[in-house]
Amino acid sequence: MFNRENLITWMYITYFGDIMKKWSFFLILVLLLSLVPGTSMGFVKGDNSLQHTVSITPTDDRWIDEGGYVDNKAYRLRVGTYYGSEERAYLKFNLSELGIPPEFIISVTLNLYAYYHKGSKTHNITVYGVADNWNEYTINWTNKPQNLTNALDWQLGKSVYKWYSWNVTDFVKSEMEGDKVVSFMLHSNLSHEPIKDYIYFASKETSYTDEKPYLEIVYRSPISISSLNVPKSAFRNQPFKIKVILQNNKILDENVTFLIYVDGQLFKNETILMKANSSKELSYEYTLQTLGTHQIKAELGDYDTKYSTIKVVEHPMDIMSRLTTFYDIRYVTYLKPLLDEKYSSYLDIISELEEYGVDLGPLKDKIGAIDASMLLIEEYYSEYLEIKGRYIRPLYPYPLMSYIRNAFLLTRETINRINEIMPILNETLIRAKESPGNQTQISLVRVLVDSSHGQHYNDQRLQKLITKMEDELGWMVDVNNEKLTPETLSYYNVLIITNPRSDITDEEAQAIKEWVENGGGLLITGDWYAFVYYRSLNKVTEEFGIRFNDDELMDDERNTGRPYFPLVGEFNLNHPAMKFLNESSQLYYNGDTLDVSGNAIWLIRGYETSYAEGENNEISKEKGSKPIVAAAVEVENGKIVAYGSSKAISDDYYGRYIDSNWPFLKGVLLWLAGEI
């Protein structure tokens, strides 16, 4: 019937363009998987361990009296007045071992515990920063250290058995720039009152350890995990890198314990020497064996903790290997035997029909596609077996998988093609056997739904219409995604074109018109003014007396909720296409109007209450004009029906549009096909 090269070329062009698009979608996904980034940084978050608190007790503390009195009880500090003789307290702290740069300090408070109040007055106790040239054994009123600051903070003191705190942050930060020793003096505003009123605070020598004075420093960790880098994703059973940068901003070296957990399980535990003012980069390899999202936790002693997540996915090579096995088993054990059986029956019936002299022309493209696909299936499977036999486990499994997958999919498609035409062939053979002396013709109506012009109402939105044509009318329906050509149209009885978004070219329009003149039946539909491509539609219809308008049918009274969703119900019941409608029928509508001239006649009009308007609410057809929305014309051997609404034949509004319009469309389609 055809030579091999022509069959293959024909099959690709005629039928498999759409299939290959679907195949390529899967292949693109596989390729994208293979490009999963292996080194991009994952999301990292820290916790509150970045903020630390340290408490430091004084190296020296003492209180002195202006009158020269020396207290031999070292466990207490006194602040106040003794009949006008001032009593003040001094405290010294050595911060040199803390090693915290000033910029990391958040806050510093001086804290003393008051346990006794002699007198009844309220003291305003103020803290000052003083020089460090003193010690608790030799300090007296004469050699007391010089004040370095104004008042740093103050507290009202009267109650006892409580802690008092003063904010000394700025002074401590400034001293950390120098010798890292800080001294304070506590002074009462009552110091020169001629009364006996003072408060005792616990000193560092108190036997009560929880009452000792202390300096509380809150600081950001100078030793931290500055970054935790893990890939956003990794392949299962493939190692990935965990990269960490540790930072030590202290002025001292320090040994730190570094831990890494994966999903709560300890992976790494090591002690690391962190040099002062330095960073250290660490790198580890880890392999995960389970798919999904996993948590990585990095912990730096008590200083810092950071988290990240990584998603483990299947390696594309493994996916392709498993898919290869799947397609192989399905093809060999199920699809190939089924295809062999069906193709054998198909060849037998084709042979019988040819013996009876049946003209197979109406199915020439379908038969050619089946024969061509059988050749390609054999090629794909042979290539698969050759590669499979050459390599036990190919380094690049994609070609192996693609060949068996192509054989699998093409086999499944070919079975569907055979199933599609076998009932027609069987019915034709029965008629041929009943009239062996007569020329038997294949009785078949074939419909082409065009989706090649960017239509909003494409085949995916016309599923109920397609199903009704196949099941109720018994017709064969195909979808077109390529340029409309005379060759393509020659196999079809009916062509359906909904409102295009891309232009119907002059060549396509000419091909359509010539096809109609030679006996084709065209159903062509529009849309409302915002979308109707009336210029493109009119390339096909205006020559025959039907013109699509740039407007929209409206009806303020008879509609389905809005004037632009009118109902229509004025029918030309004398026309055979209106066979399944009656005077009480009403159709959902949303679209433009038509004008007719010459031999074209109207099929449906709007009600008396309807009108049409264009952009900017310009009235194009007045109320009472009953605008035409559907028209028909016979053109030599063919027919055209134009309908102003593509929505009306679609699945929109839960199928109500197609359901209400089906009685009209059924008659139209049968009339276009010459069956009424």
C-alpha positions in Angstrom: 0.0 0.0 0.0 2.8 2.4 1.0 6.6 2.1 1.0 8.3 2.1 4.4 9.8 5.6 4.2 6.5 7.2 3.2 4.6 5.4 5.9 7.0 6.6 8.6 7.0 10.2 7.4 3.3 10.2 7.0 2.7 8.8 10.4 4.8 11.4 12.1 3.2 14.3 10.3 -0.4 13.2 10.4 -0.8 11.6 13.8 2.2 11.7 16.1 2.9 15.4 16.4 0.6 15.6 19.4 1.8 12.3 20.9 5.4 13.4 20.7 4.5 16.6 22.5 3.1 14.6 25.4 6.2 12.3 25.4 8.5 15.3 25.5 6.8 16.6 28.6 7.8 13.6 30.5 11.3 13.6 29.2 11.7 17.3 30.1 10.8 16.4 33.7 13.4 13.7 33.8 16.0 16.0 32.4 15.0 18.6 35.0 15.5 16.1 37.7 19.0 15.4 36.5 19.7 19.1 36.9 18.9 19.2 40.6 21.4 21.6 42.1 24.1 19.8 44.1 25.7 22.7 45.9 23.1 25.5 46.4 22.8 26.7 50.0 19.9 25.4 52.1 17.8 27.4 54.5 19.6 28.0 57.8 18.2 29.3 61.0 19.6 29.8 64.5 18.2 29.7 68.0 18.3 31.7 71.2 21.7 30.2 72.1 23.3 33.1 70.2 22.6 35.3 73.4 24.5 34.3 76.5 24.6 35.5 80.1 27.6 35.4 82.4 27.8 36.4 86.1 31.1 37.7 87.6 31.8 38.2 91.2 34.1 41.1 92.4 37.8 40.7 93.0 37.6 43.5 95.7 34.8 45.1 97.6 34.8 47.4 100.6 32.9 50.2 102.2 34.5 53.3 103.7 33.4 56.0 106.1 34.1 59.7 105.7 34.8 60.0 109.4 37.4 57.2 109.3 35.5 54.4 110.9 36.8 51.0 109.7 34.4 48.0 109.7 36.1 44.7 110.6 33.2 42.7 109.2 34.1 41.9 105.6 30.9 40.2 104.7 28.9 43.5 104.4 28.9 46.7 102.4 27.3 49.8 103.9 25.8 52.8 102.0 24.2 55.8 103.7 24.9 58.3 106.5 26.1 58.2 110.0 25.0 61.5 111.5 26.2 63.3 108.4 29.3 61.2 107.8 29.1 59.7 104.3 29.3 55.9 103.9 29.9 54.5 100.4 30.8 51.1 98.9 33.4 50.2 96.3 33.5 47.1 94.1 36.1 46.0 91.5 35.7 43.3 88.7 38.3 41.8 86.5 36.9 41.0 83.1 40.2 40.1 81.3 39.4 36.4 81.1 36.0 37.0 79.6 37.5 37.7 76.1 34.3 39.3 74.7 34.8 42.2 72.3 32.8 45.3 73.5 30.6 45.2 70.4 29.2 41.8 71.4 28.0 43.1 74.8 24.2 43.6 74.9 23.8 44.8 78.5 25.6 44.9 81.9 24.0 45.2 85.3 25.6 45.6 88.8 23.6 43.5 91.3 23.7 43.7 95.1 21.5 42.0 97.7 20.2 44.3 100.6 19.6 42.4 103.8 19.4 45.2 106.5 18.2 48.8 106.7 19.1 50.9 109.7 16.6 53.8 109.6 13.4 54.5 107.8 14.3 56.9 105.0 14.3 56.1 101.3 17.7 56.3 99.7 18.5 57.2 96.1 21.5 55.0 95.6 23.6 56.1 92.6 26.4 54.1 91.0 29.5 55.8 89.5 32.4 54.4 87.5 35.7 55.0 89.3 39.5 54.4 88.8 41.0 50.9 89.5 43.9 52.1 91.7 42.7 50.6 94.9 42.2 47.3 96.8 40.0 46.2 99.5 42.8 46.0 102.1 44.1 49.5 101.8 41.3 51.7 100.6 40.2 54.6 102.9 38.6 58.0 102.6 41.9 59.6 102.0 43.1 57.4 99.1 39.7 56.5 97.7 39.7 56.3 93.8 38.7 59.1 91.6 35.3 59.2 89.9 35.6 58.6 86.2 31.9 59.2 85.3 28.8 61.0 86.2 26.1 58.9 87.7 25.6 55.8 85.6 22.2 54.7 87.1 20.2 55.0 90.3 17.8 52.9 92.4 15.5 53.9 95.2 16.4 51.8 98.2 14.4 51.2 101.4 13.2 47.6 101.3 15.5 44.7 102.2 15.8 41.0 101.5 15.8 41.9 97.8 18.2 42.5 94.9 19.0 45.9 93.5 20.3 46.3 90.0 22.0 49.2 88.2 22.6 49.5 84.4 26.3 50.0 83.8 26.6 48.8 80.2 28.2 51.8 78.6 30.9 52.1 81.3 31.8 48.4 81.1 32.0 48.5 77.3 34.4 51.4 77.4 36.6 49.7 80.1 36.7 46.6 77.9 38.7 48.7 75.4 41.3 49.2 78.0 42.6 47.1 80.9 39.3 45.2 81.2 39.0 46.0 84.9 36.0 48.0 86.1 35.3 49.6 89.5 32.2 51.1 90.9 31.2 53.3 93.8 27.7 53.3 95.4 26.6 56.6 96.9 23.4 57.6 98.8 21.7 61.0 98.4 21.3 61.0 102.2 25.0 60.8 102.8 25.3 64.1 104.6 22.0 64.1 106.4 22.5 64.4 110.2 20.8 61.2 110.9 21.7 57.5 111.3 20.3 55.8 108.2 22.1 53.2 106.0 21.6 50.0 104.1 23.7 46.9 104.4 24.4 44.9 101.2 26.1 41.4 101.1 29.7 41.5 100.0 31.7 38.8 98.2 32.8 37.4 101.6 29.2 36.6 102.7 28.7 33.0 103.7 25.4 33.0 101.7 26.6 32.1 98.2 23.3 33.2 96.6 23.6 36.7 98.0 27.1 37.6 96.7 27.3 40.8 94.5 27.9 40.2 90.9 28.1 41.8 87.5 25.7 40.3 85.0 26.8 40.5 81.3 24.5 39.6 78.5 26.3 39.2 75.2 26.0 37.9 71.7 28.1 34.8 71.3 31.6 35.8 70.0 32.0 32.2 69.0 29.4 31.2 66.5 28.5 29.1 63.4 28.6 31.8 60.8 27.2 29.5 58.1 25.8 26.0 57.7 25.8 25.1 54.0 24.0 22.0 52.7 22.5 21.4 49.3 18.8 22.1 48.9 18.5 18.6 47.5 20.5 15.5 47.0 20.1 12.1 45.4 19.4 9.0 47.4 22.5 6.9 48.2 24.7 9.7 46.8 27.1 11.6 49.2 26.6 15.3 49.7 28.7 17.9 51.4 27.9 19.6 54.8 30.0 22.7 54.9 30.4 24.8 58.1 32.2 28.0 58.9 33.0 28.6 62.6 33.9 32.1 63.8 35.8 33.1 67.0 35.6 36.8 67.7 37.1 36.5 71.1 40.5 37.8 71.9 41.5 34.4 73.4 41.9 30.9 71.9 39.3 28.4 73.0 38.6 24.7 72.6 35.0 24.1 71.6 32.9 21.0 71.1 31.3 20.8 67.7 28.4 18.4 67.0 26.4 17.6 63.8 23.0 15.8 64.0 21.1 14.3 61.0 17.4 13.8 61.8 18.3 13.8 65.5 21.0 11.2 65.2 24.6 12.2 66.1 26.8 12.2 63.1 29.9 14.1 64.2 31.4 15.0 67.6 34.7 16.6 67.8 36.7 19.2 69.8 38.1 22.1 67.8 40.7 24.6 68.8 39.4 28.0 67.7 42.2 30.6 67.5 41.4 34.1 68.7 39.8 36.4 66.0 39.7 33.7 63.4 37.4 31.4 61.4 37.6 27.8 60.6 36.0 26.0 57.6 34.8 22.4 58.0 33.5 20.0 55.4 31.9 16.6 55.9 30.3 14.0 53.6 27.1 12.3 54.4 24.8 9.9 52.5 21.1 9.6 53.0 19.2 6.5 52.0 15.6 7.6 52.5 13.6 10.0 50.3 12.0 13.1 51.7 13.0 16.1 53.8 15.8 15.7 56.4 17.0 18.0 59.1 20.7 18.9 59.6 21.6 20.4 63.0 25.0 22.0 63.8 25.7 22.7 67.5 28.7 24.6 68.8 28.9 23.8 72.5 26.7 26.3 74.4 27.5 29.1 72.0 25.4 28.5 68.9 23.1 26.2 67.0 21.9 26.2 63.5 19.5 24.1 61.4 19.1 23.4 57.8 17.0 21.0 55.7 17.8 18.9 52.6 15.4 17.1 50.3 16.4 13.7 49.1 15.1 12.7 45.7 15.6 9.7 43.5 18.5 9.8 41.1 17.4 10.2 37.5 19.5 7.3 36.5 17.6 5.1 39.0 14.3 6.5 37.8 15.1 5.6 34.3 16.4 2.2 35.3 13.1 1.4 37.1 11.0 2.9 34.3 13.0 0.7 31.8 12.1 -2.4 33.8 8.5 -1.3 34.1 8.0 -0.6 30.4 9.8 -3.8 29.5 7.6 -6.0 31.6 4.4 -4.2 30.6 5.3 -4.3 26.9 6.5 -7.9 26.8 4.0 -9.6 29.0 0.8 -7.6 28.1 0.9 -5.0 25.4 2.8 -6.8 22.7 0.7 -10.0 22.8 -2.4 -7.9 22.8 -1.2 -5.8 19.9 -0.2 -8.9 17.9 -3.7 -10.4 18.4 -5.5 -7.2 17.4 -3.2 -6.4 14.5 -3.7 -10.0 13.2 -7.4 -9.5 13.3 -7.1 -6.1 11.7 -5.0 -7.4 8.8 -7.5 -10.3 8.2 -10.4 -7.9 8.0 -8.5 -5.5 5.8 -7.7 -8.3 3.5 -11.3 -9.5 3.3 -12.5 -6.0 2.6 -10.0 -5.6 -0.3 -11.2 -9.0 -1.7 -14.8 -7.5 -1.7 -13.5 -4.4 -3.5 -14.3 -2.1 -0.7 -12.8 1.4 -1.1 -10.9 2.0 2.1 -10.2 5.7 1.2 -12.2 7.3 4.0 -9.9 5.5 6.5 -6.8 5.8 4.4 -5.0 8.0 6.9 -6.0 5.8 9.9 -4.8 2.7 8.2 -1.6 4.3 7.1 -0.9 5.5 10.6 -1.5 2.0 12.0 0.8 0.4 9.5 3.5 3.0 10.0 3.3 2.7 13.8 3.8 -1.1 13.5 7.1 -0.5 11.7 8.2 2.1 14.3 7.3 -0.2 17.2 9.5 -2.9 15.7 12.4 -0.4 15.2 12.1 0.9 18.8 12.1 -2.5 20.3 15.0 -3.8 18.1 17.1 -0.8 19.2 16.2 -1.4 22.8 17.2 -5.1 22.6 20.5 -4.2 20.9 21.5 -1.7 23.6 20.3 -3.9 26.3 22.4 -6.8 25.0 25.5 -4.6 24.6 25.6 -3.2 28.2 24.6 -4.9 31.4 24.1 -1.5 33.0 24.5 1.4 30.6 26.4 4.4 31.8 23.7 6.6 30.3 20.4 4.7 30.6 18.3 7.3 28.9 18.5 5.9 25.4 17.7 2.4 26.6 14.7 3.7 28.6 13.5 5.9 25.7 13.4 3.1 23.2 11.4 0.7 25.3 9.2 3.6 26.4 8.5 4.7 22.9 7.7 1.1 21.9 5.4 0.8 24.9 3.5 4.1 24.3 3.3 3.6 20.6 1.9 0.1 21.1 -0.7 1.4 23.4 -1.7 4.1 21.0 -1.8 1.7 18.1 -4.1 -0.6 20.0 -6.4 2.3 20.6 -6.3 3.2 16.9 -7.2 -0.4 15.9 -10.0 -0.4 18.5 -11.3 2.8 17.0 -11.7 1.6 13.4 -12.4 -2.1 13.9 -16.2 -1.6 14.6 -16.4 0.4 11.3 -14.4 -2.3 9.4 -16.6 -5.0 10.8 -19.8 -3.2 10.0 -18.6 -2.6 6.5 -17.6 -6.2 6.0 -21.0 -7.4 7.1 -22.6 -5.1 4.5 -20.1 -6.3 1.8 -21.0 -9.9 2.5 -24.7 -9.2 2.3 -24.3 -7.5 -1.2 -21.2 -9.2 -2.7 -21.9 -8.0 -6.2 -22.3 -4.3 -5.2 -19.6 -1.7 -4.5 -19.7 -1.4 -0.7 -18.7 2.0 0.7 -17.5 2.7 4.2 -20.3 4.5 6.1 -18.5 6.9 8.4 -18.8 10.5 9.5 -15.5 11.9 10.6 -15.3 15.2 12.5 -12.2 17.4 13.0 -12.2 19.7 16.0 -9.7 22.5 15.4 -7.4 23.5 18.3 -4.6 24.9 16.3 -5.4 28.6 16.6 -5.0 29.2 20.3 -8.7 28.8 21.0 -9.9 29.3 24.5 -12.7 26.9 23.8 -10.4 24.1 22.5 -11.0 20.4 22.6 -10.3 20.3 26.3 -13.3 22.5 26.9 -15.5 20.7 24.4 -15.3 17.2 26.0 -19.1 16.8 26.4 -19.7 17.8 22.7 -17.0 15.4 21.6 -18.4 12.6 23.7 -22.0 13.2 22.4 -20.8 13.0 18.8 -18.9 9.8 19.5 -21.4 8.0 21.7 -24.8 9.4 20.5 -24.1 9.9 16.9 -21.5 7.2 16.5 -19.1 9.5 14.7 -15.3 9.5 14.7 -13.8 12.6 16.2 -10.2 13.8 15.9 -8.4 16.9 17.2 -6.3 19.1 14.9 -3.2 20.9 16.3 -1.5 21.7 13.1 -2.1 24.0 10.1 -5.3 23.3 8.3 -4.4 22.0 4.8 -6.5 20.5 1.9 -4.9 17.1 2.6 -5.9 17.2 6.3 -9.4 18.3 5.5 -9.9 15.7 2.8 -10.4 12.9 5.4 -13.3 14.7 7.2 -17.0 15.3 6.7 -17.4 18.0 9.4 -15.0 20.7 10.7 -15.6 22.6 13.9 -13.8 25.9 14.5 -14.4 27.8 17.7 -13.4 31.5 18.0 -9.6 31.7 17.2 -7.1 33.7 19.1 -4.4 33.4 16.4 -5.3 34.3 12.8 -6.8 31.8 10.4 -4.3 32.4 7.6 -5.4 33.3 4.0 -4.1 29.8 2.9 -6.1 28.1 5.6 -9.3 30.1 4.9 -9.0 29.2 1.2 -8.5 25.6 2.0 -11.6 25.6 4.2 -13.8 27.3 1.6 -12.7 24.9 -1.1 -13.3 21.9 1.2 -16.8 23.2 1.9 -17.6 23.7 -1.8 -16.5 20.1 -2.4 -19.0 18.8 0.2 -17.6 19.5 3.7 -19.8 20.7 6.6 -18.4 23.6 8.7 -19.6 24.7 12.1 -17.8 27.9 13.0 -18.5 29.9 16.2 -17.7 33.4 17.6 -17.5 35.1 21.0 -18.4 38.4 22.6 -16.8 41.7 21.4 -13.8 41.6 23.8 -12.6 38.3 22.2 -14.3 37.7 18.9 -11.8 37.5 16.1 -14.4 38.6 13.6 -11.9 39.6 10.9 -10.4 36.1 10.9 -13.8 34.3 11.1 -15.2 36.5 8.2 -12.3 35.4 6.0 -14.2 32.1 5.8 -17.8 33.1 6.0 -18.4 36.6 4.6 -18.0 35.5 1.0 -21.0 33.2 1.5 -23.3 35.8 3.1 -22.6 35.4 6.8 -20.7 38.1 8.8 -19.6 38.0 12.5 -20.1 41.3 14.2 -17.8 43.0 16.8 -20.5 43.2 19.5 -22.4 41.2 22.1 -26.0 40.1 22.4 -27.7 41.5 25.6 -31.1 40.9 27.1 -32.1 42.7 30.3 -35.2 40.5 30.9 -34.5 37.0 29.6 -31.1 35.9 30.8 -29.4 33.6 33.3 -28.4 36.2 35.8 -26.8 39.0 33.8 -27.8 40.8 30.6 -24.7 39.5 28.8 -25.8 35.9 29.6 -29.0 36.0 27.6 -31.3 33.2 26.7 -32.3 32.8 23.0 -35.4 31.1 21.8 -36.6 32.5 18.4 -36.0 29.6 15.9 -36.4 29.2 12.2 -38.2 25.8 12.7 -38.7 25.4 8.9 -35.0 24.6 8.5 -34.1 20.9 8.8 -31.2 21.7 11.2 -33.8 22.8 13.7 -35.4 19.3 13.8 -34.9 18.8 17.6 -36.0 22.2 18.7 -39.6 23.5 19.4 -41.2 26.8 20.2 -40.6 26.4 23.9 -36.9 25.6 23.7 -34.4 28.0 25.3 -30.7 28.0 24.8 -27.9 29.5 27.0 -26.0 32.1 25.0 -23.0 34.4 25.4 -21.5 35.9 22.2 -21.8 38.2 19.3 -24.4 38.7 16.6 -24.4 37.9 12.9 -25.5 39.6 9.7 -26.7 37.6 6.8 -27.1 38.3 3.1 -27.4 36.4 -0.2 -28.4 32.8 0.2 -27.6 32.7 3.9 -30.7 32.3 6.2 -31.1 32.9 9.9 -31.5 29.9 12.3 -31.7 31.6 15.7 -32.6 35.2 16.8 -32.7 37.0 20.1 -36.0 37.8 21.7 -37.9 41.1 21.3 -36.2 42.3 24.5 -32.7 41.6 23.2 -30.3 44.1 21.7 -26.6 44.2 20.9 -23.8 46.6 22.0 -20.2 46.9 21.3 -17.2 48.4 23.2 -18.0 51.5 25.3 -21.7 50.4 25.5 -22.3 51.5 21.9 -25.7 50.1 20.8 -25.2 48.2 17.5 -28.7 46.6 17.3 -31.7 48.1 19.0 -34.3 46.3 21.1 -37.0 44.8 18.9 -34.6 44.0 16.1 -34.2 40.4 17.2 -30.5 40.1 16.4 -29.4 37.0 14.5 -27.0 34.7 16.4 -27.0 31.6 14.2 -27.2 31.3 10.4 -26.8 28.7 7.7 -25.9 28.6 4.1 -25.4 26.0 1.4 -22.3 26.4 -0.7 -22.3 24.3 -3.8 -21.9 20.7 -2.4 -21.2 21.8 1.2 -22.8 23.6 4.1 -21.9 26.2 6.7 -23.5 26.9 10.1 -22.2 30.0 11.9 -23.1 30.5 15.6 -22.0 33.6 17.5 -21.1 31.8 20.7 -18.3 29.3 21.3 -19.2 29.2 25.0 -22.6 27.8 24.0 -21.0 24.5 22.7 -18.6 24.2 25.6 -18.6 22.5 29.0 -18.9 25.8 30.8 -21.2 26.5 33.7 -21.2 22.9 34.8 -22.2 21.7 31.3 -25.4 23.8 31.2 -24.4 25.5 28.0 -23.8 22.4 26.0 -26.8 20.6 27.6 -29.2 23.4 26.6 -27.6 23.7 23.1 -27.3 20.0 22.3 -30.8 19.8 20.6 -29.7 22.6 18.3 -26.2 21.3 17.7 -27.4 17.7 17.1 -29.6 18.9 14.3 -26.9 21.2 12.9 -24.2 18.4 12.9 -26.6 15.9 11.2 -27.5 18.5 8.6 -23.8 19.4 8.0 -23.0 15.7 7.6 -25.9 15.2 5.1 -27.7 12.8 7.4 -30.9 14.9 7.5 
